[in-house]
Amino acid sequence: MATVLALALTLVVVALHTLLTAVMARFFRIRLHTEWGWVLYTLVVIPFVLTATTLVSGIVIPQVFSSVAVLLAVMVGLPLSLGFTVELLYVPPPEEYELPDSTD
């Protein structure tokens, strides 16, 4: 049986993973000037980072999930889909920003 503290800590980690996914996807979208490169980097690199942070957070959070598949679905899959969706739908694309010309 999961405790309230374990569930609260799990929700905090899921929220942090979602934020991390959105920031990393935005970084890849700005820095990679290819059409599909940022999508591939987002779908390949971010799950590794989320898995690593899940392993680190597993030191602090007591066991809540009964199987590894459910753990990865909640701690990696859900934040990956939420963060990617937030970055694509709710944050304006980098092309819409007008930057001033830097003349030195």
All heavy atoms as an XYZ file, in Angstrom:
801
protein
N       0.844     -1.179      0.000
C       0.000      0.000      0.000
C       0.889      1.242      0.000
O       1.838      1.340      0.771
C      -0.885     -0.047      1.247
C      -1.881      1.041      1.335
S      -3.210      0.711      0.193
C      -4.192      2.128      0.421
N       0.577      2.150     -0.863
C       1.351      3.381     -0.979
C       0.908      4.386      0.082
O      -0.270      4.510      0.395
C       1.172      3.974     -2.362
N       1.885      5.085      0.596
C       1.562      6.107      1.578
C       1.263      7.424      0.868
O       1.548      7.594     -0.314
C       2.730      6.310      2.555
O       3.854      6.799      1.818
C       3.099      5.012      3.243
N       0.701      8.340      1.603
C       0.374      9.649      1.048
C       1.650     10.394      0.663
O       1.712     11.050     -0.371
C      -0.467     10.461      2.057
C      -0.716     11.866      1.554
C      -1.773      9.749      2.357
N       2.681     10.264      1.475
C       3.952     10.921      1.191
C       4.572     10.375     -0.096
O       5.069     11.147     -0.929
C       4.919     10.742      2.358
C       6.307     11.346      2.166
C       6.205     12.863      2.014
C       7.214     10.964      3.304
N       4.523      9.066     -0.279
C       5.082      8.469     -1.490
C       4.319      8.925     -2.728
O       4.920      9.224     -3.773
C       5.059      6.952     -1.384
N       3.003      9.013     -2.637
C       2.209      9.482     -3.771
C       2.473     10.954     -4.068
O       2.571     11.361     -5.230
C       0.724      9.246     -3.505
C       0.262      7.792     -3.509
C      -1.197      7.698     -3.108
C       0.494      7.159     -4.861
N       2.619     11.758     -3.025
C       2.903     13.182     -3.226
C       4.276     13.378     -3.866
O       4.434     14.188     -4.784
C       2.822     13.924     -1.898
N       5.261     12.634     -3.385
C       6.598     12.728     -3.982
C       6.602     12.246     -5.430
O       7.303     12.803     -6.284
C       7.600     11.931     -3.150
C       7.984     12.527     -1.803
C       8.853     11.561     -1.024
C       8.669     13.858     -1.980
N       5.813     11.239     -5.727
C       5.703     10.754     -7.103
C       5.088     11.825     -7.995
O       5.563     12.047     -9.119
C       4.857      9.467     -7.148
O       5.472      8.488     -6.307
C       4.744      8.939     -8.558
N       4.068     12.503     -7.523
C       3.461     13.582     -8.311
C       4.432     14.740     -8.514
O       4.458     15.346     -9.597
C       2.186     14.070     -7.626
C       1.004     13.113     -7.676
C      -0.164     13.689     -6.889
C       0.596     12.837     -9.109
N       5.252     15.035     -7.523
C       6.261     16.087     -7.670
C       7.285     15.697     -8.731
O       7.660     16.506     -9.581
C       6.937     16.381     -6.310
C       8.180     17.235     -6.486
C       5.961     17.049     -5.369
N       7.716     14.452     -8.708
C       8.694     13.990     -9.707
C       8.084     14.000    -11.103
O       8.740     14.401    -12.072
C       9.237     12.596     -9.331
C      10.062     12.008    -10.456
C      10.063     12.677     -8.071
N       6.838     13.607    -11.240
C       6.172     13.643    -12.544
C       6.066     15.084    -13.048
O       6.307     15.364    -14.225
C       4.787     12.960    -12.482
C       3.978     13.229    -13.736
C       4.951     11.467    -12.272
N       5.749     16.015    -12.178
C       5.678     17.428    -12.571
C       7.052     17.954    -12.980
O       7.181     18.676    -13.980
C       5.105     18.260    -11.432
N       8.083     17.598    -12.225
C       9.436     18.024    -12.582
C       9.898     17.392    -13.896
O      10.563     18.044    -14.699
C      10.411     17.686    -11.457
C      10.267     18.526    -10.195
C      11.203     18.016     -9.110
C      10.530     19.982    -10.490
N       9.541     16.144    -14.122
C       9.870     15.488    -15.386
C       9.159     16.172    -16.555
O       9.733     16.317    -17.641
C       9.495     14.012    -15.341
C      10.511     13.165    -14.658
N      10.404     11.805    -14.594
C      11.663     13.459    -14.010
C      11.424     11.301    -13.944
N      12.200     12.299    -13.572
N       7.928     16.590    -16.342
C       7.189     17.289    -17.391
C       7.858     18.623    -17.710
O       8.031     18.974    -18.885
C       5.726     17.510    -16.958
O       5.141     16.245    -16.657
C       4.928     18.193    -18.044
N       8.253     19.354    -16.692
C       8.955     20.616    -16.896
C      10.288     20.395    -17.603
O      10.632     21.116    -18.543
C       9.173     21.317    -15.555
C       9.962     22.617    -15.599
C       9.169     23.687    -16.338
C      10.302     23.070    -14.202
N      11.023     19.393    -17.175
C      12.301     19.075    -17.801
C      12.127     18.698    -19.265
O      12.909     19.124    -20.127
C      12.988     17.942    -17.028
C      14.358     17.501    -17.500
C      15.367     18.623    -17.279
C      14.789     16.260    -16.745
N      11.104     17.938    -19.569
C      10.831     17.554    -20.952
C      10.502     18.775    -21.805
O      11.012     18.918    -22.918
C       9.667     16.545    -21.012
O      10.033     15.385    -20.279
C       9.338     16.171    -22.435
N       9.667     19.664    -21.295
C       9.302     20.854    -22.061
C      10.517     21.746    -22.309
O      10.709     22.255    -23.420
C       8.212     21.632    -21.327
N      11.368     21.907    -21.307
C      12.554     22.761    -21.464
C      13.546     22.127    -22.429
O      14.101     22.804    -23.305
C      13.189     23.042    -20.086
C      14.551     23.680    -20.227
C      12.271     23.916    -19.264
N      13.774     20.840    -22.298
C      14.720     20.186    -23.198
C      14.207     20.155    -24.636
O      14.980     20.349    -25.580
C      15.024     18.768    -22.709
C      15.893     18.734    -21.477
S      16.254     17.065    -20.913
C      17.304     16.487    -22.231
N      12.915     19.924    -24.825
C      12.354     19.939    -26.177
C      12.473     21.332    -26.782
O      12.787     21.481    -27.970
C      10.901     19.481    -26.148
N      12.251     22.353    -25.987
C      12.397     23.730    -26.471
C      13.850     24.016    -26.844
O      14.126     24.644    -27.863
C      11.918     24.706    -25.396
C      11.951     26.138    -25.803
C      11.014     26.364    -26.946
N      10.815     27.770    -27.167
C       9.888     28.258    -27.927
N       9.039     27.450    -28.527
N       9.766     29.530    -28.111
N      14.785     23.562    -26.016
C      16.201     23.750    -26.306
C      16.571     23.083    -27.621
O      17.248     23.682    -28.462
C      17.050     23.189    -25.161
C      18.519     23.250    -25.437
C      19.198     24.449    -25.327
C      19.218     22.118    -25.806
C      20.562     24.514    -25.581
C      20.571     22.171    -26.055
C      21.250     23.378    -25.952
N      16.135     21.831    -27.822
C      16.441     21.137    -29.069
C      15.784     21.833    -30.254
O      16.349     21.897    -31.340
C      16.001     19.673    -29.015
C      16.796     18.834    -28.064
C      16.190     17.829    -27.339
C      18.149     19.034    -27.887
C      16.913     17.043    -26.466
C      18.887     18.254    -27.012
C      18.263     17.253    -26.298
N      14.584     22.334    -30.045
C      13.861     23.011    -31.127
C      14.557     24.298    -31.552
O      14.571     24.655    -32.722
C      12.439     23.304    -30.672
C      11.521     23.738    -31.755
C      10.112     23.807    -31.225
N       9.203     24.241    -32.258
C       7.949     24.508    -32.060
N       7.427     24.380    -30.862
N       7.178     24.901    -33.039
N      15.149     25.015    -30.595
C      15.838     26.264    -30.915
C      17.215     25.995    -31.498
O      17.616     26.631    -32.471
C      15.948     27.145    -29.649
C      14.570     27.676    -29.277
C      16.902     28.305    -29.869
C      14.532     28.387    -27.939
N      17.965     25.065    -30.928
C      19.350     24.861    -31.314
C      19.532     24.028    -32.577
O      20.519     24.216    -33.277
C      20.126     24.202    -30.169
C      20.160     25.043    -28.921
C      20.826     26.356    -29.132
N      22.267     26.151    -29.147
C      23.135     27.071    -29.460
N      22.736     28.260    -29.803
N      24.406     26.809    -29.447
N      18.643     23.101    -32.850
C      18.787     22.262    -34.034
C      18.001     22.884    -35.177
O      16.781     23.020    -35.100
C      18.302     20.842    -33.750
C      19.101     20.101    -32.681
C      18.466     18.762    -32.394
C      20.535     19.913    -33.125
N      18.690     23.254    -36.222
C      18.065     23.975    -37.326
C      17.631     23.040    -38.448
O      17.615     23.429    -39.611
C      19.031     25.032    -37.853
C      19.400     26.042    -36.816
N      18.505     26.976    -36.331
C      20.545     26.240    -36.136
C      19.094     27.715    -35.414
N      20.344     27.286    -35.275
N      17.274     21.816    -38.119
C      16.750     20.888    -39.104
C      15.255     20.741    -38.880
O      14.718     21.141    -37.851
C      17.421     19.513    -38.986
O      17.152     18.979    -37.692
C      18.924     19.612    -39.198
N      14.602     20.152    -39.865
C      13.152     20.050    -39.763
C      12.720     18.972    -38.766
O      11.784     19.172    -38.005
C      12.565     19.767    -41.143
C      11.081     19.969    -41.201
C      10.586     19.995    -42.635
O      11.267     20.558    -43.493
O       9.513     19.430    -42.865
N      13.373     17.817    -38.782
C      12.967     16.720    -37.908
C      14.019     16.349    -36.878
O      13.791     15.465    -36.057
C      12.647     15.478    -38.748
C      11.330     15.621    -39.414
C      11.110     16.026    -40.696
C      10.044     15.402    -38.842
N       9.767     16.060    -40.951
C       9.084     15.687    -39.831
C       9.611     14.996    -37.587
C       7.729     15.564    -39.590
C       8.255     14.879    -37.372
C       7.337     15.164    -38.365
N      15.175     17.004    -36.901
C      16.242     16.661    -35.963
C      15.850     16.865    -34.520
O      16.138     16.034    -33.659
N      15.181     17.960    -34.236
C      14.796     18.237    -32.851
C      13.765     17.236    -32.348
O      13.757     16.891    -31.168
C      14.309     19.673    -32.702
C      13.007     19.970    -33.363
C      12.819     20.348    -34.649
C      11.722     19.915    -32.768
N      11.482     20.532    -34.891
C      10.780     20.282    -33.757
C      11.270     19.612    -31.487
C       9.422     20.328    -33.502
C       9.908     19.658    -31.246
C       8.998     20.016    -32.249
N      12.919     16.729    -33.250
C      11.929     15.730    -32.837
C      12.628     14.419    -32.493
O      12.323     13.781    -31.475
C      10.877     15.510    -33.948
C       9.924     14.397    -33.573
C      10.118     16.787    -34.230
N      13.592     14.023    -33.333
C      14.320     12.787    -33.057
C      15.134     12.890    -31.776
O      15.156     11.953    -30.969
C      15.225     12.445    -34.241
C      14.499     12.049    -35.521
C      15.473     11.849    -36.653
C      13.676     10.806    -35.299
N      15.805     14.025    -31.565
C      16.551     14.203    -30.329
C      15.604     14.179    -29.130
O      15.933     13.620    -28.090
C      17.319     15.522    -30.343
C      18.724     15.377    -30.864
C      18.991     15.413    -32.221
C      19.782     15.215    -29.989
C      20.273     15.283    -32.704
C      21.076     15.086    -30.448
C      21.321     15.115    -31.806
O      22.585     14.977    -32.267
N      14.446     14.784    -29.268
C      13.484     14.800    -28.174
C      13.007     13.387    -27.837
O      12.900     13.025    -26.671
C      12.283     15.687    -28.538
O      12.745     17.019    -28.743
C      11.229     15.690    -27.449
N      12.749     12.588    -28.854
C      12.221     11.245    -28.623
C      13.293     10.230    -28.237
O      12.964      9.152    -27.752
C      11.469     10.764    -29.864
C      10.204     11.547    -30.195
C       9.587     11.025    -31.490
C       9.209     11.483    -29.058
N      14.579     10.574    -28.439
C      15.650      9.635    -28.103
C      16.391     10.044    -26.834
O      16.620      9.213    -25.961
C      16.636      9.508    -29.288
C      17.854      8.708    -28.904
C      15.944      8.887    -30.484
N      16.748     11.313    -26.708
C      17.589     11.751    -25.588
C      16.781     11.934    -24.305
O      17.222     11.520    -23.226
C      18.332     13.055    -25.957
C      19.074     13.615    -24.769
C      19.273     12.805    -27.121
N      15.625     12.546    -24.406
C      14.853     12.871    -23.203
C      14.433     11.616    -22.417
O      14.517     11.620    -21.191
C      13.655     13.775    -23.538
C      14.174     15.138    -24.011
C      12.738     13.948    -22.343
C      13.109     16.097    -24.449
N      14.004     10.513    -23.057
C      13.685      9.325    -22.250
C      14.871      8.792    -21.448
O      14.703      8.310    -20.334
C      13.214      8.298    -23.284
C      12.650      9.125    -24.368
C      13.529     10.333    -24.442
N      16.092      8.904    -21.988
C      17.265      8.487    -21.223
C      17.459      9.365    -19.986
O      17.759      8.877    -18.906
C      18.525      8.522    -22.087
C      18.604      7.396    -23.071
C      18.599      7.655    -24.426
C      18.679      6.082    -22.642
C      18.663      6.623    -25.336
C      18.743      5.037    -23.552
C      18.736      5.308    -24.905
N      17.278     10.659    -20.154
C      17.426     11.586    -19.029
C      16.339     11.324    -17.986
O      16.615     11.291    -16.776
C      17.385     13.049    -19.521
C      17.360     14.018    -18.359
C      18.557     13.335    -20.440
N      15.108     11.122    -18.438
C      14.014     10.861    -17.501
C      14.199      9.532    -16.782
O      13.871      9.413    -15.588
C      12.674     10.895    -18.222
C      12.252     12.241    -18.816
C      10.882     12.124    -19.450
C      12.282     13.339    -17.792
N      14.719      8.537    -17.468
C      14.984      7.251    -16.825
C      16.062      7.403    -15.764
O      15.951      6.839    -14.667
C      15.396      6.202    -17.869
O      14.359      6.083    -18.849
C      15.620      4.850    -17.222
N      17.107      8.174    -16.079
C      18.177      8.389    -15.102
C      17.651      9.130    -13.871
O      17.976      8.760    -12.731
C      19.320      9.164    -15.738
N      16.839     10.157    -14.084
C      16.305     10.890    -12.932
C      15.279     10.049    -12.162
O      15.119     10.230    -10.959
C      15.682     12.229    -13.352
O      14.669     11.996    -14.323
C      16.736     13.160    -13.902
N      14.624      9.127    -12.841
C      13.723      8.200    -12.146
C      14.516      7.280    -11.229
O      14.108      7.017    -10.097
C      12.912      7.376    -13.158
O      12.118      8.252    -13.942
C      12.021      6.363    -12.468
N      15.656      6.808    -11.721
C      16.503      5.963    -10.875
C      17.022      6.725     -9.672
O      17.078      6.201     -8.558
C      17.667      5.405    -11.692
C      17.295      4.391    -12.774
C      18.515      4.040    -13.606
C      16.684      3.155    -12.159
N      17.403      7.982     -9.872
C      17.891      8.799     -8.761
C      16.764      9.096     -7.779
O      16.950      9.027     -6.555
C      18.523     10.106     -9.289
C      18.825     11.070     -8.160
C      19.773      9.794    -10.081
N      15.581      9.409     -8.293
C      14.466      9.703     -7.392
C      13.967      8.448     -6.683
O      13.334      8.541     -5.628
C      13.315     10.360     -8.158
O      12.737      9.441     -9.070
N      14.261      7.282     -7.221
C      13.875      6.034     -6.571
C      14.598      5.805     -5.262
O      14.165      5.004     -4.435
N      15.706      6.529     -5.078
C      16.424      6.430     -3.813
C      15.609      7.080     -2.697
O      15.620      6.624     -1.558
C      17.809      7.102     -3.947
C      18.642      6.348     -4.973
C      18.515      7.180     -2.621
C      19.908      7.071     -5.371
N      14.879      8.150     -3.047
C      14.139      8.919     -2.046
C      12.706      8.425     -1.900
O      12.181      8.336     -0.789
C      14.139     10.419     -2.439
C      13.337     11.243     -1.457
C      15.557     10.926     -2.546
N      12.070      8.111     -3.016
C      10.649      7.751     -3.002
C      10.492      6.260     -2.699
O      11.131      5.424     -3.347
C       9.994      8.072     -4.359
C      10.119      9.562     -4.662
C       8.538      7.655     -4.366
C       9.643      9.923     -6.036
N       9.659      5.907     -1.758
C       9.386      4.489     -1.515
C       8.670      3.862     -2.717
O       8.105      4.556     -3.554
C       8.455      4.498     -0.300
C       8.547      5.846      0.277
C       8.986      6.769     -0.809
N       8.683      2.558     -2.767
C       8.096      1.856     -3.899
C       6.582      2.066     -3.940
O       5.877      1.754     -2.988
C       8.398      0.372     -3.817
C       7.898     -0.407     -5.000
C       8.270     -1.870     -4.919
O       8.859     -2.310     -3.947
N       7.914     -2.619     -5.925
N       6.109      2.619     -5.079
C       4.684      2.870     -5.254
C       4.100      1.922     -6.294
O       2.976      1.462     -6.166
C       4.441      4.343     -5.668
C       2.980      4.604     -5.949
C       4.953      5.280     -4.604
N       4.880      1.614     -7.319
C       4.388      0.819     -8.444
C       4.827     -0.632     -8.307
O       5.912     -0.929     -7.835
C       4.895      1.406     -9.757
C       4.525      2.854     -9.937
C       5.456      3.858     -9.743
C       3.234      3.207    -10.264
C       5.120      5.184     -9.896
C       2.875      4.533    -10.412
C       3.817      5.526    -10.223
N       3.960     -1.530     -8.770
C       4.242     -2.952     -8.607
C       5.098     -3.523     -9.734
O       5.763     -4.526     -9.546
C       2.929     -3.735     -8.532
O       2.175     -3.515     -9.717
N       5.093     -2.895    -10.903
C       5.891     -3.420    -12.012
C       6.725     -2.307    -12.648
O       6.412     -1.123    -12.528
C       4.980     -4.053    -13.069
O       4.260     -3.067    -13.758
N       7.775     -2.724    -13.323
C       8.675     -1.770    -13.969
C       7.977     -1.086    -15.139
O       8.201      0.093    -15.402
C       9.958     -2.500    -14.427
C      10.871     -1.572    -15.202
C      10.681     -3.078    -13.238
N       7.109     -1.809    -15.841
C       6.410     -1.220    -16.988
C       5.512     -0.062    -16.557
O       5.482      0.986    -17.220
C       5.583     -2.295    -17.700
N       4.819     -0.221    -15.463
C       3.954      0.852    -14.957
C       4.811      2.021    -14.472
O       4.481      3.187    -14.712
C       3.035      0.329    -13.830
C       2.244      1.452    -13.205
C       2.120     -0.750    -14.362
N       5.919      1.727    -13.813
C       6.826      2.768    -13.343
C       7.343      3.598    -14.513
O       7.300      4.827    -14.478
C       7.997      2.146    -12.580
C       9.124      3.107    -12.194
C       8.666      4.002    -11.056
C      10.366      2.344    -11.833
N       7.812      2.954    -15.565
C       8.327      3.690    -16.720
C       7.223      4.427    -17.466
O       7.444      5.521    -17.993
C       9.072      2.744    -17.662
C      10.404      2.218    -17.136
C      11.007      1.238    -18.119
C      11.354      3.344    -16.832
N       6.036      3.852    -17.512
C       4.930      4.541    -18.179
C       4.551      5.822    -17.451
O       4.303      6.856    -18.083
C       3.720      3.604    -18.274
N       4.538      5.773    -16.126
C       4.137      6.948    -15.341
C       5.269      7.955    -15.215
O       5.052      9.157    -15.319
C       3.629      6.511    -13.946
C       3.412      7.703    -13.042
C       2.342      5.722    -14.088
N       6.484      7.485    -14.996
C       7.598      8.395    -14.731
C       8.334      8.859    -15.984
O       9.060      9.844    -15.922
C       8.600      7.718    -13.788
C       8.006      7.347    -12.453
S       7.504      8.764    -11.494
C       8.927      8.977    -10.493
N       8.168      8.174    -17.108
C       8.838      8.578    -18.348
C       7.817      8.885    -19.447
O       7.857      9.947    -20.060
C       9.839      7.493    -18.824
C      10.460      7.869    -20.147
C      10.918      7.270    -17.780
N       6.910      7.974    -19.698
C       5.960      8.138    -20.800
C       4.995      9.295    -20.616
O       4.799     10.112    -21.524
N       4.399      9.383    -19.455
C       3.441     10.457    -19.175
C       4.099     11.839    -19.219
O       3.606     12.727    -19.922
C       2.745     10.210    -17.833
C       1.708     11.227    -17.400
C       0.513     11.192    -18.343
C       1.267     10.952    -15.975
N       5.224     12.070    -18.529
C       5.853     13.391    -18.624
C       6.376     13.708    -20.020
O       6.355     14.864    -20.442
C       7.007     13.315    -17.622
C       6.642     12.245    -16.691
C       5.848     11.268    -17.479
N       6.841     12.697    -20.736
C       7.319     12.926    -22.096
C       6.186     13.412    -22.987
O       6.332     14.405    -23.713
C       7.937     11.654    -22.672
C       8.535     11.762    -24.060
C       9.749     12.683    -24.043
C       8.932     10.403    -24.581
N       5.045     12.765    -22.898
C       3.917     13.190    -23.727
C       3.354     14.545    -23.284
O       3.038     15.395    -24.113
C       2.820     12.124    -23.724
O       2.333     11.930    -22.416
N       3.256     14.771    -21.979
C       2.745     16.048    -21.485
C       3.689     17.206    -21.797
O       3.266     18.267    -22.262
C       2.502     15.985    -19.979
C       1.290     15.193    -19.505
C       1.273     15.138    -17.990
C       0.013     15.784    -20.039
N       4.976     17.030    -21.546
C       5.949     18.089    -21.806
C       6.066     18.421    -23.281
O       6.157     19.587    -23.669
N       6.061     17.401    -24.115
C       6.126     17.605    -25.560
C       4.881     18.334    -26.046
O       4.954     19.236    -26.885
C       6.286     16.247    -26.247
C       6.772     16.323    -27.657
C       8.012     16.861    -27.939
C       5.997     15.846    -28.698
C       8.475     16.929    -29.244
C       6.448     15.901    -29.985
C       7.693     16.443    -30.269
N       3.719     17.972    -25.508
C       2.474     18.637    -25.888
C       2.452     20.089    -25.432
O       2.038     20.978    -26.193
C       1.274     17.879    -25.286
O       1.309     16.535    -25.746
C      -0.032     18.517    -25.668
N       2.885     20.352    -24.223
C       2.931     21.730    -23.718
C       3.848     22.569    -24.589
O       3.516     23.694    -24.970
C       3.383     21.752    -22.242
C       3.801     23.137    -21.807
C       2.280     21.233    -21.349
N       5.015     22.029    -24.928
C       5.974     22.784    -25.727
C       5.442     23.054    -27.135
O       5.637     24.133    -27.687
C       7.302     22.022    -25.795
C       8.496     22.864    -26.127
C       8.599     23.193    -27.592
O       8.350     22.335    -28.441
O       8.935     24.341    -27.884
N       4.754     22.108    -27.715
C       4.255     22.287    -29.078
C       3.000     23.148    -29.157
O       2.866     23.972    -30.059
C       3.961     20.931    -29.717
C       5.154     20.163    -30.228
C       4.710     18.817    -30.784
C       5.903     20.935    -31.275
N       2.074     22.969    -28.216
C       0.784     23.634    -28.342
C       0.679     24.959    -27.603
O      -0.038     25.855    -28.048
C      -0.327     22.701    -27.836
C      -0.527     21.410    -28.629
C      -1.651     20.605    -28.011
C      -0.822     21.703    -30.086
N       1.350     25.101    -26.478
C       1.126     26.274    -25.646
C       2.263     27.281    -25.634
O       2.091     28.379    -25.124
C       0.809     25.838    -24.214
C      -0.457     25.022    -24.148
C      -0.421     23.673    -23.853
C      -1.685     25.602    -24.423
C      -1.577     22.913    -23.814
C      -2.847     24.853    -24.382
C      -2.790     23.514    -24.079
O      -3.920     22.773    -24.049
N       3.407     26.930    -26.170
C       4.536     27.851    -26.240
C       4.691     28.272    -27.691
O       4.728     27.417    -28.579
C       5.827     27.178    -25.728
C       7.007     28.118    -25.829
C       5.641     26.715    -24.295
N       4.755     29.580    -27.974
C       4.894     30.019    -29.367
C       6.178     29.485    -29.990
O       7.200     29.357    -29.311
C       4.944     31.546    -29.271
C       4.427     31.883    -27.930
C       4.663     30.700    -27.053
N       6.137     29.167    -31.278
C       7.347     28.653    -31.934
C       8.446     29.704    -31.959
O       8.176     30.901    -31.935
C       6.889     28.308    -33.351
C       5.525     28.832    -33.499
C       4.998     29.209    -32.169
N       9.703     29.266    -32.004
C      10.814     30.218    -31.973
C      10.818     31.167    -33.169
O      11.368     32.259    -33.088
C      12.063     29.332    -32.001
C      11.621     27.955    -31.766
C      10.156     27.893    -31.990
N      10.200     30.785    -34.261
C      10.177     31.628    -35.447
C       9.325     32.887    -35.253
O       9.466     33.860    -35.985
C       9.646     30.848    -36.654
C      10.513     29.673    -37.068
C      10.215     28.425    -36.257
O       9.087     28.285    -35.741
O      11.142     27.609    -36.113
N       8.413     32.879    -34.291
C       7.534     34.022    -34.070
C       8.202     35.163    -33.304
O       7.695     36.267    -33.287
C       6.273     33.582    -33.324
C       5.336     32.771    -34.174
C       4.035     32.489    -33.466
O       3.779     33.083    -32.395
O       3.268     31.664    -33.974
N       9.310     34.886    -32.653
C      10.013     35.927    -31.903
C      10.902     36.729    -32.836
O      11.649     36.171    -33.641
C      10.869     35.315    -30.788
C      10.060     34.691    -29.681
C       9.965     33.321    -29.554
C       9.389     35.491    -28.762
C       9.234     32.743    -28.537
C       8.646     34.923    -27.738
C       8.576     33.552    -27.638
O       7.841     33.002    -26.635
N      10.835     38.033    -32.714
C      11.716     38.900    -33.475
C      12.824     39.381    -32.553
O      12.568     40.015    -31.538
C      10.948     40.093    -34.035
C       9.966     39.711    -35.116
C       9.312     40.937    -35.739
O       9.926     42.013    -35.712
O       8.206     40.786    -36.226
N      14.047     39.070    -32.917
C      15.186     39.460    -32.125
C      15.815     40.696    -32.723
O      15.867     40.852    -33.949
C      16.219     38.342    -32.074
C      15.719     37.028    -31.444
C      16.801     35.960    -31.570
C      15.364     37.248    -30.003
N      16.301     41.605    -31.906
C      16.945     42.800    -32.443
C      18.277     42.438    -33.104
O      18.936     41.474    -32.726
C      17.161     43.673    -31.204
C      17.175     42.731    -30.071
C      16.270     41.598    -30.459
N      18.640     43.214    -34.097
C      19.921     43.013    -34.756
C      21.028     43.482    -33.823
O      20.970     44.554    -33.261
C      19.998     43.809    -36.063
C      19.029     43.266    -37.093
O      18.729     42.067    -37.021
O      18.577     44.055    -37.959
N      22.016     42.642    -33.678
C      23.131     43.005    -32.803
C      24.247     43.589    -33.660
O      24.894     42.901    -34.440
C      23.634     41.800    -32.035
O      24.095     40.820    -32.916
N      24.406     44.882    -33.569
C      25.454     45.551    -34.318
C      26.493     46.051    -33.324
O      26.219     46.881    -32.471
C      24.896     46.740    -35.120
O      24.197     47.590    -34.225
C      23.939     46.245    -36.191
N      27.644     45.492    -33.416
C      28.715     45.880    -32.482
C      29.695     46.791    -33.167
O      30.062     46.738    -34.240
C      29.431     44.649    -31.950
C      28.508     43.823    -31.063
O      27.627     44.404    -30.417
O      28.710     42.611    -31.026
